[in-house]
Amino acid sequence: LPDTIEELIKFHLLMFNARTCEGHTPQLEEWLNGYFRTHVIKTSLQMPSPPHTFPNSVQSFLRSLVSNNPPLGHTLLSCLTVTENAQYLLNNETLQLIYIDCIDTSLSKIETEGEE
């Protein structure tokens, strides 16, 4: 299989596994699929300029996924990261902040439980 088809299949399998996560909707999956096709593997006919920013609903879903299923969440965030283009720095930072938010939330829960 060509690399782009293989990557697309892997992405669809990840999204299939993510369907049980809180916050998943068909529209959200469609948005992520469009982002992946347009900006990561560049199979869309649309020119990816400028890159989309991640809507709050997508960020919330990704945060939930990382919190509830870290291996799946990490793999999906890695798939959405575009490393070879400086134009995507803001988007990549947004994805990295999802990890930080999840760590902060976990630490807050630990502190709260420790106080009780």
Phi, psi and omega per residue, in radians:
L1 nan 2.490 3.017
P2 -1.074 2.615 -3.085
D3 -0.960 -0.732 -3.098
T4 -1.135 -0.645 3.123
I5 -1.201 -0.713 3.111
E6 -1.081 -0.782 3.114
E7 -1.092 -0.723 3.135
L8 -1.128 -0.724 3.100
I9 -1.095 -0.788 3.107
K10 -1.045 -0.739 3.132
F11 -1.114 -0.757 3.120
H12 -1.109 -0.636 3.077
L13 -1.156 -0.698 3.062
L14 -1.060 -0.811 -3.138
M15 -1.140 -0.622 3.079
F16 -1.057 -0.778 3.132
N17 -1.195 -0.445 -3.113
A18 -1.455 -0.124 -3.075
R19 -1.095 -0.410 -3.134
T20 -1.481 -0.116 -3.104
C21 -1.332 2.519 3.118
E22 -0.994 2.317 3.097
G23 1.685 -0.129 -3.141
H24 -1.220 2.356 3.012
T25 -2.424 2.747 3.073
P26 -1.033 -0.620 3.138
Q27 -1.160 -0.703 3.115
L28 -1.133 -0.759 3.109
E29 -1.092 -0.690 3.108
E30 -1.117 -0.719 3.123
W31 -1.100 -0.836 3.141
L32 -1.098 -0.688 3.097
N33 -1.094 -0.753 3.109
G34 -1.103 -0.738 3.115
Y35 -1.091 -0.809 -3.117
F36 -1.065 -0.808 -3.126
R37 -1.153 -0.742 -3.047
T38 -1.353 -0.753 -2.962
H39 -1.842 -0.474 -3.080
V40 -1.659 -0.975 -3.127
I41 -1.757 -0.113 3.010
K42 0.940 0.879 3.089
T43 -1.766 -0.134 3.141
S44 -1.303 2.642 3.096
L45 -1.334 -0.291 3.130
Q46 -1.317 2.505 3.061
M47 -1.398 2.243 -3.075
P48 -1.451 1.098 3.138
S49 -2.375 2.168 -0.226
P50 -1.369 2.915 -3.134
P51 -1.144 2.581 3.044
H52 -1.113 2.668 2.915
T53 -1.700 2.743 -3.110
F54 -1.379 2.092 3.095
P55 -1.080 2.763 3.133
N56 -0.989 -0.675 -3.129
S57 -1.115 -0.655 3.110
V58 -1.204 -0.774 3.120
Q59 -1.067 -0.724 3.133
S60 -1.104 -0.765 3.104
F61 -1.077 -0.806 -3.127
L62 -1.113 -0.657 3.086
R63 -1.087 -0.775 3.112
S64 -1.100 -0.712 -3.137
L65 -1.137 -0.790 3.129
V66 -1.120 -0.682 -3.128
S67 -1.204 -0.727 -3.027
N68 -1.589 -0.434 3.135
N69 -2.545 1.333 -3.042
P70 -0.930 -0.760 3.138
P71 -1.079 -0.769 3.121
L72 -1.160 -0.769 3.125
G73 -1.069 -0.769 3.124
H74 -1.087 -0.765 -3.126
T75 -1.107 -0.725 3.129
L76 -1.164 -0.756 3.099
L77 -1.078 -0.681 3.113
S78 -1.106 -0.679 3.117
C79 -1.139 -0.543 -3.072
L80 -1.520 -0.159 -3.118
T81 -1.411 2.243 3.112
V82 -1.884 1.863 -3.006
T83 -1.625 -0.389 -3.010
E84 -1.584 0.202 -3.083
N85 -2.474 2.050 -3.097
A86 -1.105 -0.344 3.094
Q87 -1.029 -0.412 -3.042
Y88 -1.683 0.179 -3.098
L89 -0.982 -0.810 -3.135
L90 -1.081 -0.771 3.120
N91 -1.111 -0.739 3.128
N92 -1.122 -0.666 3.081
E93 -1.126 -0.689 3.090
T94 -1.039 -0.757 3.119
L95 -1.126 -0.699 3.129
Q96 -1.183 -0.591 3.106
L97 -1.137 -0.423 3.076
I98 -1.097 -0.730 3.073
Y99 -1.046 -0.805 -3.101
I100 -1.098 -0.753 3.095
D101 -1.041 -0.737 -3.136
C102 -1.156 -0.702 3.103
I103 -1.133 -0.787 3.116
D104 -1.041 -0.755 3.133
T105 -1.100 -0.768 3.127
S106 -1.112 -0.751 3.120
L107 -1.122 -0.678 3.101
S108 -1.097 -0.711 3.105
K109 -1.115 -0.707 3.132
I110 -1.129 -0.759 3.124
E111 -1.098 -0.743 3.141
T112 -1.106 -0.768 3.134
E113 -1.163 -0.587 3.129
G114 -1.217 -0.479 -3.137
E115 -1.378 -0.343 -3.071
E116 -1.400 nan nan
